[in-house]
């Protein structure tokens, strides 16, 4: 069986169309991988695109008004829920420190939590 070069090229093109998965590389992600998986499981679904008026991740302007309430209030609202924001942000295994780090990340503040 002889294989012609064009067959090889066609095959390569076919296979490569499957490997270019659509990735949303423009979306900001937390630098720590532990935080990133918590974020993807919960906050991401609403905050990455601002669903139902959620302040968008990385949008400092939208977060400014929220931060003005103080971090303690934001943590309380995250844990107990606030209007369209569900209690605990749909994260069942997030600690208070995780929430703080997630809020700091979404508000684009320097993350001062120790890496764990
Ligand atoms: C089901 C969608 C949804 C998920 C999941 C979600 N949020 Fe929200 N969040 C919202 C919406 C909508 C608002 C805006 C509420 C408003 O002001 O009406 C909001 C607002 C907030 C606020 C601002 C509260 C305030 O007092 O202004 C914080 C902080 C917040 N979310 C943190 C988080 C964190 C942290 C997570 C992940 C652990 C998370 N959210 C997951 C929908 C969501």
Boltz pocket constraint, residues with backbone or C-beta under 6 A from the ligand:
constraints:
  - pocket:
      binder: B
      contacts: [[A, 38], [A, 39], [A, 42], [A, 43], [A, 44], [A, 45], [A, 46], [A, 47], [A, 51], [A, 52], [A, 53], [A, 54], [A, 55], [A, 66], [A, 69], [A, 73], [A, 74], [A, 75], [A, 77], [A, 78], [A, 82], [A, 83], [A, 84], [A, 85], [A, 86], [A, 88], [A, 89], [A, 90], [A, 91], [A, 94], [A, 99], [A, 102], [A, 103]]
      max_distance: 6.0
